[in-house]
Amino acid sequence: MDNLRLVNDGNEVSTDVVHDGRNVTFVIDDARIQDGSTELFEIRADIVGAERTDDNYEFELRSESDVRIVEEATLFSASVTLDD
């Protein structure tokens, strides 16, 4: 995989991505989620070195504990709900 990114409403919102082969951290500098609102984020990546170019791949998040959202300045965390 290459070019991992976090997308919200069609726009890339991640300014930095760190991945260690198991975990991925997306840094978002300017995303604002209003109190009481809900936002949908998508993880996207380019698949490189695949034998077939017409295959689709999906990331799998098995439980809500696979995702953490933390505001760095205040350490405030947001709840996460996974859609099927």
DSSP file with accessible surface (Angstrom, degrees, kcal/mol):
  #  RESIDUE AA STRUCTURE BP1 BP2  ACC     N-H-->O    O-->H-N    N-H-->O    O-->H-N    TCO  KAPPA ALPHA  PHI   PSI    X-CA   Y-CA   Z-CA
    1    1 A M              0   0  117      0, 0.0     2,-0.3     0, 0.0    46,-0.2   0.000 360.0 360.0 360.0 147.9    0.0    0.0    0.0
    2    2 A D  E     +A   46   0A 101     44,-2.7    44,-3.4     1,-0.1     0, 0.0  -0.948 360.0  30.9-144.0 159.0    1.0    3.5   -0.7
    3    3 A N  E     -     0   0A  73     -2,-0.3    -1,-0.1    42,-0.2     2,-0.1   0.897  69.3-169.8  59.8  44.7   -0.5    7.0   -0.3
    4    4 A L  E     +     0   0A  15     41,-0.2     2,-0.3    -3,-0.1    41,-0.2  -0.436  15.7 166.2 -62.2 138.2   -2.6    6.1    2.8
    5    5 A R  E     -A   44   0A  43     39,-2.5    39,-2.7    -2,-0.1     2,-0.5  -0.995  37.2-127.7-155.2 156.9   -4.9    9.0    3.5
    6    6 A L  E     -A   43   0A  18     -2,-0.3     7,-3.0    37,-0.2     8,-1.2  -0.925  28.3-163.7-109.7 130.0   -8.0    9.9    5.6
    7    7 A V  E     -AB  42  12A   5     35,-3.0    35,-2.8    -2,-0.5     2,-0.4  -0.935  11.3-176.2-122.2 137.0  -10.9   11.5    3.6
    8    8 A N  E >  S-AB  41  11A  30      3,-2.8     3,-2.0    -2,-0.4    33,-0.2  -0.992  76.6 -13.7-132.8 121.8  -13.9   13.4    4.9
    9    9 A D  T 3  S-     0   0  144     31,-0.6    -1,-0.1    -2,-0.4     3,-0.1   0.870 129.8 -52.7  56.4  38.1  -16.7   14.6    2.6
   10   10 A G  T 3  S+     0   0   58      1,-0.2     2,-0.4    32,-0.0    -1,-0.3   0.403 118.1 108.0  83.4  -4.2  -14.5   13.9   -0.5
   11   11 A N  E <  S-B    8   0A 104     -3,-2.0    -3,-2.8     2,-0.0     2,-0.3  -0.904  73.4-119.9-112.7 135.7  -11.6   15.9    0.8
   12   12 A E  E     +B    7   0A 113     -2,-0.4    -5,-0.3    -5,-0.2    -7,-0.0  -0.547  33.5 173.6 -69.1 126.5   -8.3   14.5    2.1
   13   13 A V        +     0   0   32     -7,-3.0    16,-0.5    -2,-0.3    17,-0.4   0.521  43.4 100.1-113.9 -10.2   -7.9   15.7    5.7
   14   14 A S        -     0   0    9     -8,-1.2    14,-0.2    14,-0.2     3,-0.1  -0.641  42.2-177.6 -81.9 131.1   -4.8   13.9    6.9
   15   15 A T  S    S+     0   0   82     12,-3.2     2,-0.3    -2,-0.4    13,-0.2   0.611  74.2  16.4 -99.4 -17.6   -1.7   16.0    6.8
   16   16 A D  E     -C   27   0B  89     11,-1.1    11,-3.1     2,-0.0     2,-0.4  -0.981  63.8-161.5-153.0 145.8    0.6   13.2    8.0
   17   17 A V  E     -C   26   0B  36     -2,-0.3     2,-0.5     9,-0.2     9,-0.2  -0.999   4.1-172.2-133.0 129.8    0.3    9.4    8.1
   18   18 A V  E     +C   25   0B  83      7,-2.6     7,-3.1    -2,-0.4     2,-0.4  -0.988  10.8 171.8-121.5 125.9    2.5    7.1   10.2
   19   19 A H  E     -C   24   0B 106     -2,-0.5     5,-0.2     5,-0.2    -2,-0.0  -0.998  21.1-172.5-136.8 142.0    2.2    3.4    9.7
   20   20 A D        -     0   0  111      3,-1.9     4,-0.1    -2,-0.4    -1,-0.1   0.115  64.4 -87.8-116.1  17.7    4.4    0.6   11.2
   21   21 A G  S    S+     0   0   80      2,-0.4     3,-0.1     1,-0.1    -2,-0.0   0.184 124.9  37.6  95.1 -19.5    2.9   -2.4    9.3
   22   22 A R  S    S+     0   0  217      1,-0.4     2,-0.3     0, 0.0    -1,-0.1   0.609 113.9  42.3-126.8 -45.7    0.2   -3.0   11.9
   23   23 A N        -     0   0   92      2,-0.0    -3,-1.9     0, 0.0     2,-0.4  -0.833  60.5-158.4-111.4 149.1   -1.0    0.4   13.2
   24   24 A V  E     -C   19   0B  61     -2,-0.3     2,-0.5    -5,-0.2    -5,-0.2  -0.990   2.9-165.8-126.7 132.9   -1.8    3.6   11.3
   25   25 A T  E     -C   18   0B  83     -7,-3.1    -7,-2.6    -2,-0.4     2,-0.5  -0.983   5.0-160.8-119.1 125.7   -1.9    7.1   12.7
   26   26 A F  E     -C   17   0B  42     -2,-0.5     2,-0.5    -9,-0.2    -9,-0.2  -0.917   7.1-150.5-104.9 129.4   -3.5    9.9   10.8
   27   27 A V  E     -C   16   0B  52    -11,-3.1   -12,-3.2    -2,-0.5   -11,-1.1  -0.869  12.5-172.1 -99.0 128.4   -2.6   13.5   11.8
   28   28 A I        +     0   0   60     -2,-0.5   -14,-0.2   -14,-0.2     3,-0.1  -0.975   9.5 177.7-124.2 116.0   -5.4   16.0   11.1
   29   29 A D  S    S+     0   0  112     -2,-0.5    -1,-0.1   -16,-0.5   -15,-0.1   0.808  77.6  23.9 -88.2 -30.1   -4.5   19.6   11.6
   30   30 A D  S    S+     0   0  126    -17,-0.4     2,-0.5     2,-0.0    -1,-0.1   0.077  80.5 122.7-132.3  26.3   -7.6   21.4   10.6
   31   31 A A        -     0   0   36    -18,-0.1     2,-0.5    -3,-0.1    -3,-0.1  -0.787  39.0-165.1 -92.0 132.4  -10.6   19.2   10.9
   32   32 A R        -     0   0  165     -2,-0.5     2,-0.6     2,-0.0    -2,-0.0  -0.970   7.9-169.4-119.3 123.9  -13.4   20.4   13.2
   33   33 A I        -     0   0   82     -2,-0.5     3,-0.1     6,-0.0     2,-0.1  -0.962  24.1-133.6-111.9 115.5  -16.1   18.2   14.5
   34   34 A Q    >   -     0   0  137     -2,-0.6     3,-2.3     1,-0.1    -2,-0.0  -0.394  33.0 -90.6 -69.0 145.6  -18.8   20.2   16.2
   35   35 A D  T 3  S+     0   0  170      1,-0.3    -1,-0.1    -2,-0.1     3,-0.1  -0.304 113.4  13.4 -55.9 128.2  -20.1   19.0   19.5
   36   36 A G  T 3  S+     0   0   77      1,-0.3    -1,-0.3    -3,-0.1     2,-0.2   0.407 103.9 115.2  85.8  -3.1  -23.0   16.7   19.0
   37   37 A S    <   -     0   0   50     -3,-2.3     2,-0.4     2,-0.0    -1,-0.3  -0.502  57.1-135.1 -97.0 169.1  -22.4   16.2   15.3
   38   38 A T        -     0   0  131     -2,-0.2     2,-0.4    -3,-0.1    -4,-0.1  -0.977  17.1-170.0-124.5 136.0  -21.4   13.1   13.4
   39   39 A E        -     0   0   79     -2,-0.4     2,-0.5    -6,-0.0    -6,-0.0  -0.957  14.5-141.6-125.5 147.3  -18.8   12.9   10.7
   40   40 A L        -     0   0  108     -2,-0.4   -31,-0.6     2,-0.0     2,-0.4  -0.935  19.5-172.1-109.3 124.4  -17.9   10.0    8.3
   41   41 A F  E     -A    8   0A  57     -2,-0.5     2,-0.4   -33,-0.2   -33,-0.2  -0.922   6.1-157.1-115.5 143.9  -14.3    9.4    7.5
   42   42 A E  E     -A    7   0A  84    -35,-2.8   -35,-3.0    -2,-0.4     2,-0.5  -0.945  10.5-141.1-118.7 141.4  -12.9    7.0    4.9
   43   43 A I  E     -A    6   0A  58     -2,-0.4     2,-0.3   -37,-0.2   -37,-0.2  -0.891  28.5-179.8 -97.7 127.1   -9.5    5.4    4.8
   44   44 A R  E     +A    5   0A  97    -39,-2.7   -39,-2.5    -2,-0.5     2,-0.3  -0.931   7.7 166.2-127.8 153.4   -8.1    5.2    1.3
   45   45 A A  E     -     0   0A  24     -2,-0.3     2,-0.5   -41,-0.2   -42,-0.2  -0.982  35.5-113.6-156.8 159.6   -4.8    3.9   -0.1
   46   46 A D  E     -A    2   0A  70    -44,-3.4   -44,-2.7    -2,-0.3     2,-0.6  -0.872  28.7-138.3 -96.5 130.9   -3.2    3.0   -3.4
   47   47 A I        -     0   0   73     -2,-0.5     2,-0.4   -46,-0.2     3,-0.2  -0.810  24.7-168.8 -89.6 122.4   -2.5   -0.7   -3.8
   48   48 A V        +     0   0   85     -2,-0.6    -2,-0.0     1,-0.2     0, 0.0  -0.866  61.0  19.9-114.5 145.7    0.9   -1.2   -5.4
   49   49 A G  S    S+     0   0   85     -2,-0.4     2,-0.2     1,-0.2    -1,-0.2   0.630  79.3 151.1  77.8  14.5    2.4   -4.4   -6.8
   50   50 A A        -     0   0   36     -3,-0.2    -1,-0.2     1,-0.1     3,-0.0  -0.526  47.0-138.8 -77.9 145.9   -0.9   -6.2   -7.2
   51   51 A E  S    S+     0   0  196     -2,-0.2     2,-0.5     1,-0.1    -1,-0.1   0.855  90.6  45.6 -71.3 -36.0   -1.1   -8.8   -9.9
   52   52 A R    >   -     0   0  142      1,-0.1     3,-0.6    -3,-0.0    -1,-0.1  -0.931  63.4-162.8-112.8 133.4   -4.6   -7.7  -11.0
   53   53 A T  T 3  S+     0   0  145     -2,-0.5    -1,-0.1     1,-0.2    -6,-0.1   0.577  85.7  63.1 -89.3  -8.5   -5.5   -4.1  -11.4
   54   54 A D  T 3  S+     0   0  112      2,-0.1    -1,-0.2     0, 0.0     2,-0.2   0.356  78.2 108.3-100.0   7.2   -9.3   -4.7  -11.3
   55   55 A D    <   -     0   0   61     -3,-0.6     2,-0.4     1,-0.0    -5,-0.0  -0.532  57.8-144.7 -81.3 149.5   -9.4   -6.0   -7.7
   56   56 A N        -     0   0  158     -2,-0.2     2,-0.4     2,-0.0    -2,-0.1  -0.913  12.2-159.4-110.0 143.9  -10.9   -4.0   -4.9
   57   57 A Y        -     0   0  127     -2,-0.4     2,-0.4   -10,-0.0   -10,-0.0  -0.922   1.1-158.3-122.2 147.9   -9.5   -4.1   -1.4
   58   58 A E        -     0   0  186     -2,-0.4     2,-0.3     2,-0.0    -2,-0.0  -0.977  14.8-132.2-127.5 139.7  -11.1   -3.2    1.9
   59   59 A F        -     0   0   87     -2,-0.4     2,-0.5   -16,-0.2   -16,-0.1  -0.626  25.9-142.2 -78.3 148.0   -9.6   -2.3    5.3
   60   60 A E        -     0   0  137     -2,-0.3     2,-0.6     0, 0.0    -2,-0.0  -0.961  18.9-175.2-120.8 123.9  -11.2   -4.1    8.2
   61   61 A L        -     0   0   73     -2,-0.5     3,-0.1     1,-0.1     6,-0.0  -0.975   7.4-170.0-110.4 112.8  -11.9   -2.6   11.5
   62   62 A R        +     0   0  197     -2,-0.6     2,-0.3     1,-0.1    -1,-0.1   0.792  64.3   5.1 -80.0 -28.7  -13.2   -5.4   13.7
   63   63 A S  S >  S-     0   0   47      1,-0.1     3,-2.1    18,-0.0     4,-0.2  -0.974  74.4-105.0-150.3 163.8  -14.3   -3.4   16.7
   64   64 A E  G >  S+     0   0   99     -2,-0.3     3,-1.6     1,-0.3    -1,-0.1   0.773 115.0  68.8 -63.3 -23.0  -14.7    0.1   17.8
   65   65 A S  G 3  S+     0   0  100      1,-0.3    -1,-0.3     3,-0.0    -3,-0.0   0.630  83.8  72.8 -72.3 -10.1  -11.6   -0.3   20.0
   66   66 A D  G <  S+     0   0   85     -3,-2.1     2,-0.4     1,-0.1    -1,-0.3   0.604  96.3  59.3 -73.9 -12.0   -9.5   -0.5   16.8
   67   67 A V    <   -     0   0   42     -3,-1.6     2,-0.4    -4,-0.2    13,-0.1  -0.971  61.6-180.0-124.4 131.5  -10.1    3.2   16.4
   68   68 A R        -     0   0  211     -2,-0.4     2,-0.5    11,-0.1    11,-0.1  -0.998   8.1-165.9-128.0 137.0   -9.0    6.0   18.7
   69   69 A I  E     +D   78   0C  71      9,-0.5     9,-1.6    -2,-0.4     2,-0.4  -0.984  17.2 169.8-122.5 119.0   -9.6    9.7   18.2
   70   70 A V  E     -D   77   0C  65     -2,-0.5     2,-0.6     7,-0.2     7,-0.2  -0.995  33.3-134.8-135.0 129.7   -7.7   12.0   20.5
   71   71 A E     >  -     0   0  103      5,-3.1     4,-2.7    -2,-0.4     5,-0.4  -0.741  20.9-148.3 -80.3 119.3   -7.2   15.8   20.3
   72   72 A E  T  4 S+     0   0  178     -2,-0.6    -1,-0.2     1,-0.2     0, 0.0   0.890  89.3  51.6 -61.3 -41.3   -3.5   16.2   20.9
   73   73 A A  T  4 S+     0   0   95      1,-0.2    -1,-0.2    -3,-0.1    -2,-0.0   0.874 129.0  17.3 -66.9 -37.2   -3.7   19.6   22.7
   74   74 A T  T  4 S-     0   0   88     -3,-0.2    -1,-0.2     2,-0.1    -2,-0.2   0.517  92.3-128.3-112.6  -9.9   -6.3   18.6   25.3
   75   75 A L     <  +     0   0  133     -4,-2.7     2,-0.2     1,-0.2    -3,-0.2   0.646  54.0 157.3  62.4  17.8   -6.2   14.7   25.1
   76   76 A F        -     0   0  138     -5,-0.4    -5,-3.1    -6,-0.1     2,-0.3  -0.524  27.8-152.8 -69.5 134.3  -10.0   14.9   24.7
   77   77 A S  E     -D   70   0C  76     -7,-0.2     2,-0.3    -2,-0.2    -7,-0.2  -0.847   3.1-144.4-113.3 152.4  -11.2   11.7   23.0
   78   78 A A  E     -D   69   0C  42     -9,-1.6    -9,-0.5    -2,-0.3     2,-0.1  -0.808  24.1-108.7-110.4 151.8  -14.3   11.2   20.8
   79   79 A S        -     0   0  115     -2,-0.3     2,-0.4   -11,-0.1   -11,-0.1  -0.458  30.6-146.0 -76.8 153.4  -16.5    8.2   20.7
   80   80 A V        -     0   0   27     -2,-0.1     2,-0.4   -13,-0.1   -16,-0.1  -0.970  13.7-173.2-125.6 135.7  -16.4    6.0   17.6
   81   81 A T        -     0   0  107     -2,-0.4     2,-0.5   -18,-0.0   -18,-0.0  -0.999  17.3-142.7-126.3 127.8  -19.2    4.0   15.9
   82   82 A L        -     0   0   51     -2,-0.4     2,-0.3   -20,-0.0   -18,-0.1  -0.774  10.2-144.9 -92.4 131.7  -18.5    1.6   13.1
   83   83 A D              0   0  131     -2,-0.5    -2,-0.0     1,-0.1     0, 0.0  -0.702 360.0 360.0 -87.6 146.3  -21.0    1.4   10.2
   84   84 A D              0   0  213     -2,-0.3    -1,-0.1     0, 0.0     0, 0.0  -0.475 360.0 360.0 -79.8 360.0  -21.5   -2.0    8.6
